[in-house]
Amino acid sequence: MICQLSHIGIAVADLDASIALYERIFRPSAIHRETVPEQKVEIASFSVGSVRIELVAATSPDSPIARFIAKRGEGIHHVAFESDDIAADLDRLDNAGIQLIDRVPTNGAHDMLIAFIHPKATGGVLMELCQTRTTGSGRT
């Protein structure tokens, strides 16, 4: 079941410069950095209240983030929602005729399984479902 908001993904061209900017704005107590080879990205994430902000930079020119920035520029890339059973949610959405990008979850940051819902099915918003493997809560 889709439970709650997990994070907001923001596509950035320069991760270090973006971290410096967001540190000046939000003064986070900690920033988590991680490379996700399967997604060809490096992320930096931090919390603002109960919501995680995830800065996402491409590690390869053929990364989906690199293509996104080339086409649309930097900015909000996706909104992610926690799932307590991502496989069941993907099956349910597929059976309901919701266009998916991923029918099978893949590896994401924070030890999560992730899958994307196509923005054509959601009024132009790229949505990510995520589930933490260790707790099933999608949050770290």
TIZATI-868855 format. One line per field, with one value per residue (C-alpha): residue number from 1; residue in three letters; x, y, z. Coordinates in nm, 2 decimals. Example, Ala and Ser with C-alpha at 12.3 -4.5 7.8 and 13.67 -1.06 7.14 Angstrom:
num c(1;2)
residu c(ala;ser)
c1 c(1.23;1.37)
c2 c(-0.45;-0.11)
c3 c(0.78;0.71)
//
This chain:
num c(1;2;3;4;5;6;7;8;9;10;11;12;13;14;15;16;17;18;19;20;21;22;23;24;25;26;27;28;29;30;31;32;33;34;35;36;37;38;39;40;41;42;43;44;45;46;47;48;49;50;51;52;53;54;55;56;57;58;59;60;61;62;63;64;65;66;67;68;69;70;71;72;73;74;75;76;77;78;79;80;81;82;83;84;85;86;87;88;89;90;91;92;93;94;95;96;97;98;99;100;101;102;103;104;105;106;107;108;109;110;111;112;113;114;115;116;117;118;119;120;121;122;123;124;125;126;127;128;129;130;131;132;133;134;135;136;137;138;139;140)
residu c(met;ile;cys;gln;leu;ser;his;ile;gly;ile;ala;val;ala;asp;leu;asp;ala;ser;ile;ala;leu;tyr;glu;arg;ile;phe;arg;pro;ser;ala;ile;his;arg;glu;thr;val;pro;glu;gln;lys;val;glu;ile;ala;ser;phe;ser;val;gly;ser;val;arg;ile;glu;leu;val;ala;ala;thr;ser;pro;asp;ser;pro;ile;ala;arg;phe;ile;ala;lys;arg;gly;glu;gly;ile;his;his;val;ala;phe;glu;ser;asp;asp;ile;ala;ala;asp;leu;asp;arg;leu;asp;asn;ala;gly;ile;gln;leu;ile;asp;arg;val;pro;thr;asn;gly;ala;his;asp;met;leu;ile;ala;phe;ile;his;pro;lys;ala;thr;gly;gly;val;leu;met;glu;leu;cys;gln;thr;arg;thr;thr;gly;ser;gly;arg;thr)
c1 c(0.00;0.12;0.16;0.31;0.55;0.91;1.11;1.12;1.39;1.56;1.77;2.10;2.39;2.66;2.60;2.87;2.74;2.38;2.48;2.64;2.33;2.09;2.31;2.28;1.90;1.81;2.11;2.07;2.22;2.35;2.38;2.39;2.58;2.55;2.62;2.36;2.53;2.21;2.05;2.37;2.33;2.49;2.26;2.28;1.99;1.89;1.57;1.36;1.11;0.96;1.04;1.36;1.51;1.71;1.95;2.02;2.31;2.40;2.72;2.69;2.58;2.32;2.17;1.80;1.89;2.13;1.86;1.61;1.84;1.93;1.56;1.41;1.69;1.75;1.45;1.20;1.24;1.01;0.79;0.85;0.60;0.66;0.51;0.50;0.47;0.61;0.56;0.19;0.15;0.30;0.07;-0.23;-0.14;-0.06;-0.40;-0.57;-0.42;-0.18;0.12;0.44;0.80;0.92;0.71;0.98;1.15;1.52;1.79;1.78;1.95;1.90;1.88;1.54;1.37;1.23;1.00;0.86;0.51;0.51;0.43;0.18;-0.04;-0.01;-0.08;0.29;0.44;0.70;0.62;0.85;0.74;1.00;1.03;1.32;1.44;1.53;1.22;0.97;0.90;1.07;1.24;1.58)
c2 c(0.00;0.35;0.51;0.86;1.10;0.98;1.25;1.51;1.45;1.76;1.72;1.92;1.96;2.02;1.83;2.01;2.35;2.24;2.10;2.44;2.63;2.40;2.41;2.79;2.77;2.49;2.44;2.06;1.88;1.60;1.53;1.17;1.12;0.80;0.68;0.46;0.28;0.12;0.46;0.63;0.90;1.04;1.17;1.40;1.39;1.57;1.62;1.93;1.84;1.51;1.53;1.42;1.64;1.44;1.62;1.40;1.45;1.23;1.03;0.95;1.14;0.87;0.89;0.97;1.27;1.40;1.36;1.54;1.83;1.86;1.87;2.07;2.21;2.17;2.14;1.91;1.57;1.34;1.30;0.97;0.79;0.51;0.17;-0.12;-0.37;-0.22;-0.53;-0.55;-0.17;-0.21;-0.51;-0.31;0.00;-0.21;-0.39;-0.06;0.06;0.31;0.34;0.23;0.30;0.00;-0.31;-0.46;-0.26;-0.18;-0.07;0.29;0.50;0.44;0.06;0.10;-0.08;0.18;0.20;0.49;0.56;0.73;1.10;1.05;0.87;1.13;1.46;1.52;1.44;1.17;0.96;0.71;0.43;0.32;0.05;0.01;-0.35;-0.38;-0.23;-0.21;0.15;0.33;0.57;0.59)
c3 c(0.00;-0.08;0.26;0.26;0.10;0.11;-0.07;-0.34;-0.61;-0.75;-1.07;-1.04;-1.28;-1.02;-0.69;-0.49;-0.59;-0.51;-0.18;-0.09;-0.19;0.00;0.31;0.30;0.27;0.51;0.73;0.75;1.04;0.81;0.44;0.31;-0.02;-0.22;-0.57;-0.73;-1.03;-1.16;-1.19;-1.31;-1.04;-0.73;-0.47;-0.17;0.07;0.39;0.59;0.62;0.89;0.80;0.43;0.27;-0.01;-0.26;-0.49;-0.79;-1.03;-1.33;-1.33;-1.70;-2.01;-2.08;-1.73;-1.72;-1.50;-1.77;-2.03;-1.80;-1.74;-2.11;-2.20;-1.91;-1.71;-1.34;-1.11;-0.95;-1.11;-0.91;-0.61;-0.42;-0.21;0.04;-0.02;0.23;-0.06;-0.38;-0.59;-0.50;-0.57;-0.91;-0.99;-0.87;-1.07;-1.38;-1.35;-1.31;-1.64;-1.49;-1.73;-1.55;-1.64;-1.42;-1.37;-1.15;-0.87;-0.91;-0.66;-0.54;-0.28;0.10;0.05;-0.12;-0.40;-0.64;-0.94;-1.14;-1.27;-1.61;-1.60;-1.89;-1.64;-1.36;-1.52;-1.60;-1.26;-1.24;-0.94;-0.77;-0.54;-0.29;-0.02;0.21;0.20;0.56;0.72;0.45;0.55;0.26;0.51;0.65)
//
